[in-house]
Amino acid sequence: MEPGKITFTVICNDDKYLNPIIDWYNKNYKTDFKIVKIIYDEVNFAEIEVSKYKSADLFALGYRFGVKEQGLREKGEIDW
């Protein structure tokens, strides 16, 4: 584990797509990612905080979220 809590920001269409990914990831990989703020604007962002993680978890969570959103785009459930 890496020491210390970090906060980072990601582009996020809506937290309703991000929350299930975070919940699943935390449960399966024993991390503690949580959304601390959503910034709704022309481009929406989620501010995420974590203290129990490895560097690979940051990439893996983003990858899972990206795959989920791409799947929703392909089904026409969200747009770009």
Secondary structure as GFF3:
##gff-version 3
##sequence-region A 1 80
A	DSSP	beta_strand	6	11	.	.	.	ID=ss1
A	DSSP	alpha_helix	15	29	.	.	.	ID=ss2
A	DSSP	beta_strand	34	39	.	.	.	ID=ss3
A	DSSP	beta_strand	45	50	.	.	.	ID=ss4
A	DSSP	alpha_helix	55	74	.	.	.	ID=ss5
###
